[in-house]
Amino acid sequence: MIPPLNWGVVATGRIAHRATRDLARLENAVLHAVSSRSQAAAKEFAGQYGFAASYYDQPAATGYQQLFEDPVVDVVYIATPHAQHFEVAKAALEAGKHVLCEKPLTVNAREAKELVSLAGERKLFLMEAVWTRFLPATLRALELVRGGHFGTIRWVQADLGFAAPYDPSHRLFDPAAGGGALLDLTVYPLTWAISALGFPATVAAAGQVNSDGIDVQNTVTLGYADGASAQLVSSLQSDSPGTVTISGTQGWLRTGWPLYRPRRLEYQGPDGIMRVEEFPEETEGFIHELREAARCIRAGLLESPLLPWDESLRIMQLLDGVRDQLGVHYVNDR
């Protein structure tokens, strides 16, 4: 018998609901505790999904601090706004909990490096929850790419955008929350480019920064020593096809919409025949990263081989460099 893992969920927003619906489907997972800033939200969330305990902010301690003090909790899933990831994940690790933290792991590389160092010192599992990395369609696409089905990859194009109504109180437009297109959207096109081509030799960025100091649109161009390139566009101002094209010397591959959760691949290899593969999904799509986290914890691994610490750190360093080029700075950078 495989012993169950007791899960805690930090935050009760939209992403937390979606991930928890899949957590309830996960094998040998116990939904033990949830925390929120609000008593009403914590209790409602706990009742909806059957959590045994709910914690909420009080004068003496925050809800997540109380959750981390719960000795039953083995692992926590963190779904707070970006700028809170470091503070919450650090507290969880210091309390001896394994951590699965929503992307981006932190808002800058300095914070990410500290979390990785702490997880290593405490011998605890830590993983950035970039759900796209663990989806069946993504794994199949990368199997084809890395297997040489399309020859040598020469370029990647990826876009992700939607017209978000301006609301300065919303996390997308709040610099204190790590707002902007870069950390919310660009992570996904960048994931595909790095998965297909590796880390670049050069990074060039351009975009529009609004009066609040966050990027509402950006274009990132990655250059490689062998001449390959990637062009990535993200926008909070306009809708886009939301797809990825990976092109090689002997063929190409294109994902269906949306690139962060593709359920369709179209590709053509050296034989010139276009093929289509479908990946129907009856879950929310989060179950694959949850399953990987559980597998690693049970195996005694501190990091996932599918998304190791070094890769999360290097991506964060790359994003820091892009922000420098765009002129975007966060409170957490100080």
N, C-alpha and C positions, 0 to 999 in steps of 0.2 A: 504494500500500500504506500502510495506517495503522500507524505504529510501535506496538509493544506498550508497555504501562505495566507496570513491575515493582512488584509490591505486597509490602508487609510487613504482617504481622498481629501486633498486640501483645496478648498474653493468649491463653489456651487454654481458656477456660470454655465454657459452653453456647452463649452468643450468638456467640462466636468460631467455634464449629463450624458453626452454622447459616449465618452470613454467608460463611464460607469455602466451604461447599458451593455457594453461589451465585457466589462469586468464581471458582470453577473453571469455571462456565458462561459467564462474562462474555467477550465478544468482545475479542480482543487484550489479554488480561490474563495476566501471568506471575506465578505464585505463587512468589515468590523466597525470602522469609525470614519466620520466625516467632520470637517471643520469649516466654519464660515465666520465672517464678521458679524453676521446677524443670527440671533437665536431662532427667529422664525424660519429663516432660510435653512439653517442647519437641521432643524427638526423636520421640516417638510421634506428635505432631501433624504434624510435618514429613513423616514416613513415610506417614501416612494420606492426606495430600492432595498429596504430591509436591513439597513445598518444597525448594529447592536448599540452603538454609541454615537452621540453627536456633541460637538464642542463648538463654542462660539466666543467671540471676544468679550472679555470682562475686564474690569479695572486691574485685577491682579495678574492676568495673563491673557494672551491672545488665544484664539481657538486652536491655531496650529501648534502652539506651545503645549497646550493641554493634550492634544492628540499625540504629540511626540513623547509625552510622559506616560502614555498608556502602554503598559508592558506587553500587552497582547499584540500590538501592531508590529508586523515584520517589515513591511515595505510600504512606502507612500508614493502616491501619484500626485504631482503638483501641477495645478491648472490655474495658477494666479496670473495676473498680468505680467508681462516680461520683466519689468523693473523690479519685481518682488522675488523673482526666481532665486537670485543669489542668497538673499536673506533667509528665505524659507528653506531652501535646500541645505544651506549651511547648518541651520538649526536642526534639521532632520538628521544629518550626518553626525553632528555632535551628540545627538541623543541615541545614536546607535541604530538608526533605521536605514535600510536600503532605499535608494531613491530612483524614481523614474520621473523626470522633469520635462514638461512641455518645452517645445522649441520656442525661441532659441534658449539654449541652456542658461545663458546669462545675457546681459546686454553689451558686455565687452570681454576681451580676452583675459584681462587681469582677473576678473571675477571667476571666469571659467577655470583658469589655471589654479586658483585657490581651492575651488571645489574639488577638482581632480586630485590635487595634493592631499586634501583632507580625506577623501574617500580612500586613497591609497594608504594613508597612515592608519585609518580606522579599519581597514580591510572590509570595506563595504561596497556593494554594487552601486554604480551610478551610471545612468544612461540618459542621453538627450532623446526625447520622444519625438523624433522626426518620423511620423507614421509612414510616410511615403517609402522610406528605405526598406520597410519590411513587407510591403504588399506583394502578393503573388505576381501581378503584372510587372512590377518593377524588377523583381528578382528574375523573371523570365527575360525581360528586355536586356538586363545586364548579362545574363547567361549567353545570349546571342551576341552581344557586343564584344564581351571579353573572350568568347569562343572563336572570334575571327570571322563570324558569318558575313560581316560587311567589309572585310578587309581592314585596312588601317583607317581609323576614324580621323577625319580631316576637319569637320566642324559640327557644332551643336548650336541650334537655335531654340530658345525657349521663352515663352511670355506668360505673364499672369497679371490680370488686371480686372478691376471692376470700378464702376462709378459710385464712390462712397459719398453720400451727402455730408457736407461739412458740419461737424459737431465738435466744438472745442472741448466738450466734456467727455467725449468718447475716447477710449484708450488709443484708437487708431490715430487720433490727432493730438494726443496729449504727450508732450515730450517727457514729462515726469514719469509716464508709464512705459516709455520706450517706444512711442508711437512712430508711425511712418511706414512706407511701403517696404523698406529694406528688411527689417526684422520680421515683418508679418508675411510678406509675399516672396521677396527675392530668395529667401532660404530655399524655396522649392526649385526654381530654375537652376540655382547654383548647385543644389544636390545632384541634379541630373548631369550637369556639365562636368562636375568633378568625378562623378561615378563613371562617366564615359571616357574622360580625357585625363583625369588626375588633376593635381594642383598646377596652376599656371606659372609661367615665368614672369608675366607682366599682367597688371590689372589697370584698366582705364575706366573711369566712371564719370558720368555726367547726369544731370537731373535737375528737377525743380524743387526748391526748398521754400515752403510757405512762410508767412509772417510769424508763425508759432515756432519755427525752427526745425520742422520735421520734413522729410522728403515725401512729396506726394507722387513723384514719378522718378524713376531712375533707369539708366541704361548702363550695363556693366559689360565690358568687353575683356575677355580673357585671351591672352596670347601665350603660345607654347614654343619651346625652343625649336621644334621641328616644323614650325609654320602653321600648325593647327590653330583653330580659334573657336571661341564660343561667344555668341551675342545673346545677352539676357536682358529682357525688358520687364519692368514691374510698374504698376500704376494703380493709384487710388482715384484716378480721374476718368478712366475710360475702361470699357469692357474690352476683352481680348479673347482670341480663340482658346487660350489656356492650354496649349499643347507643346510638345517637344519634338523636334526633328533631329535625329542623329545620322550624319551622313559619312559614309566611308568610301574607300576606293573601289569597293565591289558591291555596294548596295546602301540601303538606308532603312531607317525605322522611324515611325511616327506614332506617338501615343494618341489616344482619344482624350476628350475633355472629361474632367480637369486633370492637368498633369500631376497634381498632388494626390489624386486618387484615380488613376487610370483603370478602366475596366475593359479596354480594347487596345490592341496593338496591330498596326499595319506595317508590313515590312517586305522588302524586296532584296533578295540576295543575288549572287552572281549568275544564277540561272534566268534572271529576268522575270520570274513569276512572283506576283504580289500575293502575299498570304495575310490572313486575318486570324487573330486569336482573341477570343472573348474570355473575360474573367468575371463571371457573375459573383456578386457578393451579397450575402444575406445578413451580414453584420454591419455595424457602423464603420468598420474598417480599422478600428483601433485594436482589435483583438490580436492582430499579428505582432505588434510591438509589445503588447502586454504578455503574450505567450513567450516571446523571446526574453523579456525581462525575468519572467518566472523560471524559464529554463536555465538561464545563466546563474540566478541566485541558488537554485537547487544544485547546480554543478560546482558551486563555490567560485565562480568567476566574478571578478570585480568589474569587468567591462565586456561589452558584446563584441564579438569579432565582426559583426555586420556594421557596427558603428562604434569603433574604438575611441577612446578618449583623445588620442592624438588627432584624429580627424575632426572631432568637434572643436578642439583647440585651434587647429589650423584654419578651419572655416571661420571661427570667431575672429581670428587675427586678420583674415582677408576682409571680413565685414568692417572691422575697425578701420582698415585702410581705405575702404570705399567711403565710409563716413567722413574720414579726413578730407578726401577729395571733394565730397559734396558740401562739407561745412556743417555737418550735423553733429551735435554734441548733446550728451545726456547728463543728468544730475549725477548718475552713478559713476561717470568718468572722473569725477573730482576726487 
